[in-house]
Every structure is written in C-alpha cells, then in structure tokens.
C-alpha cells in the first residue's frame, strides 16, 4: 500500500488515473437484529457519516431474524427511530429469494413498502447463492424493466456477474430508458471472494464494486479505484458483507467495530486527497 500523506495522489500516470475521485457511498450490508439500533444511529451521526455510509438490509423471508437477515420488526424500528431523531439513514434493500423473484416477475408491492420506510436503493440479487431459482432469467427482463420504470424514485442496482448476464446484458442494451439503474461489479455474490479486477464503468451508468472488501484491504481497493478510467461524476460506491461478520457468545453477529474500522480508513484516504466524501 502506498505511503499516505497530504501530498498523495491516485497512482498511475495521468493518462490512466484520476488525481482523486468522489466516493458515492460505503455500503455495510447484512445489518441484523444483533445490532443495537441506537449504535447504528449514533455512528451515522458522527462526522457526517450519514452522508456516505449506506446500511444494506438483506431481505430473504425464510431467514428473517437470523444472522445477516433483519426481521421486519427490526427494520421498522430502525427506520422509525432514525426518523424521530432527524437522521437521514442511507438504506439499501438487497433482495434475495422470493423478494427478488417478485420483482423479476413484475411485482412492485414490496418495493412500495420499502420506499415508504425510506429505502432509496434496491439491489437485485438474482443468483442461486441468494436462493433465486429461476432458470430463464432472460424472460424476466421485461417484467423487471417495468418495475424499474414504475419506481423512478428508487435506484435499482443490478449485479453484474456471469450468472446474472441474461439480465444485465439485456438491461444495458436498453439503458437509455432506465435512468434509475446502476451496475454493481460483483463476482463474489456475498461469498467474501476478494475483488481482483476493476472494470471500467459503462457510459453514463453509476457503478459500484464488491467482493471480499473489509478493514484489511479497503484502502488498497479505494486506491485501486483511482486507476479506473471514466468513473461516473458522482463517484463509485463499494459494498461489503462477509468481512463484517464476527462471533460473539458462539453466535454469528454483525460487527459495528469492523464497520468503524472501515470508516477510519476511508477518512484517512479522504484526508490524504485520494478521494472526496459527500
């Protein structure tokens, strides 16, 4: 890792790198009932963290209330408490299993519920690892597209990996109709496999990067993004999940300590001029 100081710039020569870039968000996915709501709100209050920290909630009905999957009661309490304290939590819904299959089949009722709770972004996790068992994903493109277009105030995150190719390939070919779509480069699909390549974003489409990111490598990943050509003006985001898990009393829990470590690293790079926070 480079030696960070006040004069550091993003690596590489000027033809292939950026002096610095805007970081749109740092996504912490998998908050669940093991996390004290007051602690999430307190962390969001600190030093403008609410402007760039995004809390990801995995929605998988058959696992609701288990580790990684918040219960409906928890999500409601979180959003209500944040609102009562004037905290504008950045929330992203990561749709798995039947929740994902619903939107792939053109159903938008749950999305309307999420919008009312304050969710601004929705990620479509259309993979077998997320218990989505639809063989012909290409047939789901038009129904999904209709839901995206009918939810203009929601940003729709489409996972880009080999398994989801039937979806993202078709949607990208029609991206001029989908101004509220973004792409997440994610070959890990929540398995904690470290990201090894950083593809150039598609023209005029917001982009994010995921895969094995955590406290031990977040600086390396964010520095590497300096070398990505044609980053969108609003900046990329990064997302993480597996690295934020810990064990307490023999239970799998979400670790706010690890999330805080990531924030420290992000602020360090911002102070060094590598990136700019919202």
C-alpha positions in Angstrom: 0.0 0.0 0.0 1.3 3.5 -0.8 2.6 5.8 1.9 -0.3 8.2 2.5 0.4 11.8 3.3 -1.1 15.2 2.4 0.6 15.2 -1.0 -0.5 11.7 -2.1 -2.5 11.4 -5.4 -4.0 8.4 -7.0 -1.5 6.1 -8.6 -0.5 5.6 -12.2 0.3 8.1 -14.9 -2.1 10.9 -15.7 -3.5 9.3 -18.8 -4.9 6.3 -16.9 -5.7 7.6 -13.4 -7.5 10.3 -11.6 -6.0 12.8 -9.3 -8.8 12.0 -6.9 -12.4 10.9 -7.2 -15.7 11.3 -5.5 -16.8 8.3 -3.4 -20.6 7.9 -3.5 -21.1 5.5 -0.7 -19.6 2.9 1.6 -22.1 0.0 1.9 -22.3 -2.1 5.0 -24.6 -5.0 4.1 -26.1 -7.5 6.5 -27.2 -5.5 9.5 -29.5 -7.6 11.6 -31.2 -8.0 14.9 -27.8 -8.5 16.6 -27.0 -4.8 16.2 -28.3 -2.2 18.7 -30.3 0.3 16.7 -29.1 3.2 18.9 -25.5 2.3 17.9 -26.3 2.5 14.2 -27.9 5.8 14.7 -25.1 7.2 16.8 -22.5 6.0 14.2 -24.5 7.7 11.4 -24.5 11.0 13.4 -20.7 11.0 13.8 -18.8 13.3 11.4 -21.3 13.3 8.6 -21.2 9.5 8.3 -24.9 9.6 7.3 -23.9 11.3 4.1 -21.9 8.4 2.7 -22.4 5.3 4.9 -25.2 3.1 3.4 -26.7 0.3 5.5 -27.7 -2.7 3.5 -30.6 -4.9 4.6 -30.8 -8.4 3.1 -34.4 -9.4 2.5 -34.9 -13.2 2.4 -38.3 -14.0 4.1 -37.4 -17.6 5.1 -34.4 -16.4 7.0 -35.8 -13.2 8.5 -34.5 -12.7 12.1 -31.5 -15.0 11.5 -27.9 -13.7 11.2 -27.4 -11.3 8.2 -31.2 -11.1 7.7 -33.0 -8.5 9.8 -36.6 -9.1 10.9 -39.4 -6.9 9.6 -39.9 -5.6 13.2 -36.2 -4.6 13.4 -36.3 -2.8 10.1 -39.4 -0.9 11.1 -37.9 0.1 14.4 -34.7 1.2 12.8 -36.4 3.5 10.3 -38.9 4.9 12.8 -36.2 5.7 15.4 -33.9 7.3 12.8 -36.8 9.5 11.5 -37.8 10.5 15.0 -34.3 11.8 15.6 -34.0 13.5 12.3 -31.4 11.1 11.0 -31.5 10.5 7.2 -30.2 7.0 7.1 -29.0 5.8 3.7 -30.7 2.5 3.3 -30.3 -0.1 0.5 -32.6 -3.2 0.2 -30.8 -6.3 -1.1 -33.5 -8.5 -2.5 -33.0 -12.3 -2.2 -35.1 -15.4 -2.6 -38.8 -14.7 -3.1 -38.4 -11.0 -2.7 -36.1 -11.0 -5.7 -38.3 -13.3 -7.6 -41.2 -11.0 -7.1 -39.6 -8.1 -8.9 -38.3 -10.5 -11.6 -41.9 -11.3 -12.2 -43.0 -7.7 -12.3 -44.5 -7.3 -8.8 -43.8 -4.0 -7.1 -45.8 -4.1 -3.9 -42.9 -4.7 -1.7 -40.9 -2.0 -3.4 -43.6 0.5 -2.5 -43.4 -0.7 1.2 -39.6 -0.2 1.1 -40.0 3.3 -0.3 -42.4 4.3 2.5 -39.8 3.0 5.0 -37.2 5.3 3.5 -35.2 3.0 1.3 -33.7 4.8 -1.7 -31.8 2.0 -3.4 -32.7 -1.6 -4.2 -30.3 -4.4 -5.3 -31.5 -7.3 -7.3 -29.6 -10.4 -6.1 -30.7 -12.8 -8.9 -28.4 -15.7 -8.1 -28.7 -19.2 -6.8 -26.5 -18.3 -3.8 -29.3 -16.0 -2.8 -31.9 -18.7 -3.3 -33.3 -17.4 -6.6 -34.3 -20.4 -8.7 -35.5 -19.0 -12.0 -33.9 -20.9 -14.9 -34.8 -18.4 -17.7 -33.6 -15.1 -16.3 -33.8 -13.5 -19.8 -37.6 -14.0 -19.7 -37.6 -11.8 -16.5 -36.0 -8.8 -18.2 -39.2 -7.1 -19.4 -41.2 -7.6 -16.1 -38.2 -6.3 -14.1 -37.8 -3.4 -16.5 -41.4 -2.4 -15.9 -40.9 -2.4 -12.2 -37.8 -0.2 -12.5 -39.6 2.3 -14.7 -42.6 2.4 -12.4 -40.3 3.1 -9.4 -38.5 6.3 -10.6 -37.5 7.4 -7.1 -35.7 4.2 -6.4 -32.2 3.5 -7.7 -32.0 -0.1 -9.0 -28.7 -1.9 -8.5 -28.1 -4.7 -10.9 -25.4 -7.3 -10.0 -23.0 -7.9 -12.8 -21.5 -11.4 -12.9 -21.6 -14.4 -15.2 -24.7 -15.8 -13.6 -26.8 -12.7 -13.9 -25.6 -12.0 -17.5 -29.0 -12.7 -19.1 -30.4 -9.8 -17.0 -27.7 -7.1 -17.1 -26.8 -7.7 -20.7 -30.3 -7.0 -21.9 -30.9 -4.1 -19.5 -27.7 -2.4 -20.6 -28.8 -2.6 -24.2 -31.9 -0.6 -23.1 -30.2 1.7 -20.6 -31.4 4.8 -22.3 -34.8 4.0 -21.0 -33.6 3.3 -17.4 -32.2 6.5 -15.9 -32.5 5.0 -12.4 -30.4 1.9 -12.9 -26.8 1.3 -11.7 -24.4 -1.6 -12.0 -22.6 -3.5 -9.2 -19.5 -5.3 -10.4 -19.7 -8.3 -8.1 -18.3 -11.8 -8.8 -18.3 -12.7 -5.1 -22.2 -12.7 -4.6 -21.7 -12.4 -0.9 -19.2 -15.2 -0.5 -16.3 -13.0 0.5 -14.1 -13.7 -2.5 -11.8 -10.7 -2.8 -12.2 -8.5 -5.9 -9.3 -8.8 -8.3 -10.4 -6.7 -11.3 -12.0 -3.3 -11.5 -13.8 -2.9 -14.8 -14.4 0.4 -16.4 -18.0 1.6 -15.8 -20.4 1.6 -18.6 -21.0 5.1 -20.1 -23.4 7.2 -18.0 -24.3 4.4 -15.7 -23.4 4.7 -12.0 -21.1 1.8 -10.8 -20.2 0.1 -7.6 -17.7 -2.6 -6.7 -17.9 -5.5 -4.3 -16.1 -8.7 -3.3 -14.2 -9.5 -0.2 -13.8 -5.9 0.8 -13.2 -5.2 4.5 -11.0 -3.4 7.1 -7.8 -5.3 6.0 -8.0 -4.2 2.3 -10.3 -1.3 2.0 -7.5 1.2 1.5 -6.0 -0.9 -1.3 -9.3 -1.2 -3.0 -10.1 2.5 -2.8 -6.6 3.4 -4.0 -7.1 1.0 -6.9 -10.2 2.7 -8.0 -8.1 5.8 -8.8 -6.8 3.9 -11.8 -10.2 3.1 -13.2 -11.0 5.1 -16.3 -14.2 7.1 -16.8 -15.6 6.9 -13.3 -19.0 8.5 -13.1 -19.0 12.1 -11.9 -21.0 11.2 -8.7 -18.3 8.6 -8.0 -18.4 4.8 -7.4 -19.5 3.1 -4.3 -18.1 0.0 -2.6 -20.1 -2.7 -0.8 -19.1 -5.3 1.8 -20.8 -8.1 3.7 -18.9 -11.2 4.8 -15.9 -9.2 6.3 -18.3 -7.5 8.7 -19.3 -10.7 10.5 -17.9 -11.7 13.8 -18.7 -14.3 16.6 -20.0 -13.3 20.0 -21.2 -15.9 22.5 -20.9 -18.5 19.8 -23.3 -16.5 17.6 -22.8 -15.0 14.2 -23.2 -11.2 14.6 -22.7 -8.1 12.5 -19.6 -6.2 13.7 -20.0 -2.5 14.1 -16.4 -2.4 15.3 -15.3 -3.6 11.8 -17.6 -1.1 10.1 -16.0 1.6 12.2 -12.5 0.4 11.2 -13.5 0.8 7.6 -14.8 4.3 8.2 -11.4 5.2 9.8 -9.6 4.0 6.6 -12.0 5.9 4.4 -11.5 9.2 6.3 -7.7 8.6 6.1 -7.8 8.5 2.4 -10.1 11.5 2.2 -7.7 13.5 4.3 -4.8 12.4 2.1 -6.7 13.7 -1.0 -7.2 10.3 -2.6 -11.0 10.7 -2.6 -13.7 13.1 -1.7 -16.7 12.3 0.5 -20.2 13.6 0.0 
